[in-house]
Amino acid sequence: MASIDSSRGEVLEVRVHPEDLGRVIGRSGRTAKALRTLVTALADGRRVRVDVVDTDEA
């Protein structure tokens, strides 16, 4: 996981092995959506975006 500050807020990059990408995203994106909801709740009003990235892209 990496945190990147941008002009539009903070970006949390969750780096995942390509074989595990489907498991992290979940069926119909449910797991990724739950992760984003959790981060938004903890962000305390700050703009935070969660990106799930496979390690082959980095």
C-alpha positions in Angstrom: 0.0 0.0 0.0 1.3 3.5 -0.9 -0.1 6.9 -0.1 0.3 9.6 -2.7 -0.7 13.3 -2.3 -2.3 14.9 -5.3 -4.0 18.3 -6.0 -7.4 16.5 -5.7 -6.7 14.7 -2.4 -4.9 11.7 -1.2 -4.6 8.5 -3.2 -4.1 5.1 -1.5 -2.7 2.6 -3.9 -3.3 -1.0 -2.9 -0.8 -3.2 -4.8 -1.9 -6.7 -5.4 -0.4 -9.7 -7.2 -2.2 -10.3 -10.5 -3.4 -13.7 -9.3 -5.1 -12.1 -6.3 -6.6 -9.1 -8.1 -10.0 -10.8 -8.5 -10.2 -11.8 -4.9 -9.4 -8.2 -3.7 -11.9 -6.6 -6.1 -14.5 -9.3 -5.2 -17.7 -10.3 -7.0 -19.2 -7.3 -8.8 -16.7 -5.1 -7.0 -18.2 -5.7 -3.6 -14.9 -6.1 -1.7 -13.3 -3.0 -3.3 -16.4 -1.0 -2.6 -16.3 -2.1 1.0 -12.7 -1.1 1.3 -13.4 2.3 -0.2 -16.3 2.8 2.2 -14.1 2.0 5.1 -11.4 4.4 4.0 -14.0 7.1 3.4 -15.4 6.7 6.9 -11.9 6.9 8.4 -10.8 9.9 6.3 -12.4 12.4 8.6 -13.7 14.7 5.9 -10.5 14.6 3.7 -10.7 13.5 0.1 -9.2 10.1 -0.2 -9.3 7.8 -3.2 -8.5 4.1 -3.2 -6.9 2.5 -6.3 -6.4 -1.2 -6.6 -3.4 -1.8 -8.8 -1.8 -5.1 -9.9 1.9 -5.4 -9.4 2.6 -5.9 -13.1 1.5 -2.3 -13.8 4.0 -0.8 -11.4 
